[in-house]
Amino acid sequence: MIDGLVRLLKYLDEKLIKDCYTIKYKGKPFSLNDIYVSGNSKGAFWKRKNIKDKYGKIFEDLLEEAHSQDKLKHFERFYLCIFYNSRHDVDNIVGMGKVFADTLRIEYVANDNKKHYKGMTIFVDEDLELNEFDFMIMDLK
């Protein structure tokens, strides 16, 4: 099994991935349930907008800092892999990935449609501290 994984990683490294960037976030995450709970009431739009604006600004600052330190470049196609440790179920972290990808679109990728954004994977990593996230952006060939 390990041999197969090593082979897959080697293939990805040689054939598909140009570079890899990791953006770390440590702080309270939001859950996809926070979005669903707001429902369709008049205030629901504003609750969702406030969540997106708050985390979008956090991610924008983290991306800008990495870019200023030459730890992040612009890229045409990407794959996002999220490693995290929080009380949230894996499927509740999808919203964090959505806001992160939307924030990338502002300055670092042409778009977050299927031509440019090729996929996302989320893993629980209990070696991380509680409420710590590693957003690994794979720049694809």
N, C-alpha and C positions, 0 to 999 in steps of 0.2 A: 504494500500500500504506500509506504513512504517513497519507494522508488517511483511510483506513478505520480505522486505529488511533486517530487523533485523534477521529474521530466516535464510536467505541466508548467511549473514555475520557470524552468529554463526556457521552454518554448515561448511563454508569454514575454519573458525578458528579451529574448533574441528577436522575436517576430512582431510583437505588438506594442510593447511599452518603450517609449523614448526616455521618459523620466518619471519620477515619482516625487510628490510633495506632500508633506504632512502638516496639517494645521491643527494645533491643539486648542481645545476649549475646555476650561474647568469652570463649572458653575451650574446653577440650577437649569436643567433642561425643561422643555415643555413636552407634553404628551399629545399625541394625536387625539386622545380623549378630550383634551382641553378645547379642541376645535369642534368636535362632535357635540359636546355638551351644550355648546352655545346654540345649537339648533338653527332654526330659521326665523327667530324673533328679530325685531328691528335692531336690537343691540348686538345680535350675533355677528353681523358684518364688522362692527367696530371692534369687538373682542378679537376676531381673527386678524383684523388689520393691525391692532395693537401688538399682538404676539409676533406677527411677521415683521413689523417695524422694529420692535425691540431686538429680536434675534438677528434680523438683517443688519442692523447697525453693529451689533457685537461681531458678527462674522465679517462685515466690511472692514472693521478696524483690525481684526486678526489677519485678514488677507493683505491689507495695506501694509501692515508691519512686516509680514513675510516678504512682500514684494520689495519694500525699501531695503531689506537686508539681503537682496538677491537670492531669496529662498523660494521664490515663486515667479514663474514666467507666464506669458500669455500662451494659450494653446488652442488648437483647432478642434481636436476630439479628445474626450476624456471619459474615464470610468471612475466612479466614486466608491470607495470602500470605507465604511465607518466601523471603528472599534470603540466600544463604550462600556462603561460600568455605571449603572444607576439602578434605581428600583424599578424602572420601566421595563415592560415586556418589549421584545425586539420589534414587534409590529407597531408599537406606539412611538418608536424613534423615527419612523418614516417621515414625519413632519419636519423633524430637524434636518434630515437630508434634503427635503424639498426646499426649505428656506435657504440652506447652504448653497444648493445648486442655483437657485434664483439669484443669490448674491454673487456667485461666480460670473453669471451672465452680465452683470453690470459692467465689468471691466476686463475679465480674464478669458472669457470664451465668447465666440460669436453668437451662440444661442444655446439653449438647453433643450432643443428638440432632438429627435432620434438621429438626425444626421451628425450631431456633435456630441450628445450625451448618450453613451453606449450602455450604461447600466449602473446599478448600485447594489452593493452587498453590505449587510449589517451583521456584525459579530459582537457578542458579549465577550468582554475581556476582563476577567476578574483580577488580573494583575494591575490594571489601572486603578487609580484612586476612585473613591465614590464621586459620582458626578463629573467624571473626566471623559472627554471624547477626543479621539484622533480621527480627523477627516483626511483620509489618504486619497489624493487626487493623482490618478495615473494618466499621464500625458501619452496619448496613443499615436502610433505611427500612421 
